Amino acid sequence: MRNKLPIYVDYNASTPVDPAVAEEMRPYLSEYFGNASSKHWYGYKSREAVELARASIAECIGCAPHEIVFTSGGTESNNFAIKGIAYANRHHGNHIITSSIEHLSLLQPCRYLTTQGFELTIVPVDEYGVVSPDNVRDAIREETILISIMHANNEVGTIEPIEEIGEFAKELGIYFHTDAAQTIGKIPVNVDDLGVDLLTIAGHKFYAPKGIGALYIRDGTEIDPLIGGNGQEFGLRAGTEAVAPIVGLGRACQLVTESLDEMRNHTFKLMQRLFEMFISDIPAVKLNGHPTDRVPNTLNLSFPGVVAPDLLSAAPEVAATPLSECNEGICKVSHVLEAMGVPENCAPCSIRFSLGKWTTEADIDDIVDFISSRYESLLEKQNRVA
Ligand SMILES: Cc1ncc(COP(=O)(O)O)c(C=O)c1O
């Protein structure tokens, strides 16, 4: 039987909602519609569901329920962490440290703060996209109030040495935030093991709906709210709680708690298969990202000689992400590949394949067939023109 086309291998961009998550949310879209702040039966039903979800999320990452604040997703959580810590702690210092491969939802607020009297150090990464803890330590100053390094990168999957950084951040009393948008549901995430004070959660990266996320905030952390109003979420994030998506996020976290190992093994096996088949078909392909310390579902490959947007346009059966934009022969490559120093002949030719729960072996075989055949014909065509 043929696969459903196009074959979706863009789970790092967004996942479908798990049917179990949708099922759990359904009553909160209809009969249990109350405002969680209302003091009557409808309100109490919603409040109860919100608090149960908070407890499931807390269990998933090893914290107390009151350390979870619901947000609209990864972007808001990152903005909240960065701006919230900066504004609440400017009397202690004005220096922030981050890395060159962070998501733009982290880098942009950091850059914005430099227009508000804050100073920023962006530490580099090595060729695999790894941040060196020594570089982070060397960047620390008397005025440093926050370090923010992502748990794993969304484009190449490299896992960062968060535990090591967490140890010295704690010793020195500097707040430490990690963006775990790409690790929950892929590898274990525990706030105490990582040694972080703040951690970003984005629901739609692990089978909850879009538009819901959370920020873990360790007890005792001084942080300003990003959104003011009616005092919801312990006074830290105003706005009527999005009950159904919150319930969905809670259920998605339960699924992670129940079946992380199964998920890891499933995607790892398929990712390896994809890699091996590509290498055997096209020996020139190059892996971007760490060879082993990567989230198990992510494979970023360069197909030298053919720019990624052209290759994916020629293979519309495959829904993957090109990491460059090309216009009339001029390519703009991602800031992540640039920071890793990926050579000019490879960076514009890079494609991210990110696998998930519903990827199958047959998908992998078809992807390799589609991509390899189009790659060969595009190369041939270019050679003929040349
Ligand atoms: C590492 C990382 N952080 C943050 C975000 C932003 O999350 P959201 O799409 O929920 O705003 C993303 C989304 O791609 C991401 O990959």
The ligand as an SDF file (V2000), in Angstrom:
LIG
                    3D

 16 16  0  0  0  0  0  0  0  0999 V2000
   13.7480   25.6130   20.2330 C   0  0  0  0  0  0  0  0  0  0  0  0
   12.4810   26.3560   20.0290 C   0  0  0  0  0  0  0  0  0  0  0  0
   12.1470   27.3250   20.8750 N   0  0  0  0  0  0  0  0  0  0  0  0
   11.0070   28.0280   20.7500 C   0  0  0  0  0  0  0  0  0  0  0  0
   10.1490   27.7860   19.7210 C   0  0  0  0  0  0  0  0  0  0  0  0
    8.9010   28.6080   19.5830 C   0  0  0  0  0  0  0  0  0  0  0  0
    7.8000   27.8710   20.0310 O   0  0  0  0  0  0  0  0  0  0  0  0
    6.2980   28.2540   19.5910 P   0  0  0  0  0  0  0  0  0  0  0  0
    6.1740   27.8620   18.1650 O   0  0  0  0  0  0  0  0  0  0  0  0
    5.4580   27.4080   20.5070 O   0  0  0  0  0  0  0  0  0  0  0  0
    6.1030   29.6920   19.8220 O   0  0  0  0  0  0  0  0  0  0  0  0
   10.4530   26.7920   18.7860 C   0  0  0  0  0  0  0  0  0  0  0  0
    9.5660   26.5350   17.6290 C   0  0  0  0  0  0  0  0  0  0  0  0
   10.0010   26.1540   16.5760 O   0  0  0  0  0  0  0  0  0  0  0  0
   11.6470   26.0490   18.9540 C   0  0  0  0  0  0  0  0  0  0  0  0
   11.9840   25.0820   18.1000 O   0  0  0  0  0  0  0  0  0  0  0  0
  1  2  1  0
  2  3  1  0
  2 15  2  0
  3  4  2  0
  4  5  1  0
  5  6  1  0
  5 12  2  0
  6  7  1  0
  7  8  1  0
  8  9  2  0
  8 10  1  0
  8 11  1  0
 12 13  1  0
 12 15  1  0
 13 14  2  0
 15 16  1  0
M  END
$$$$
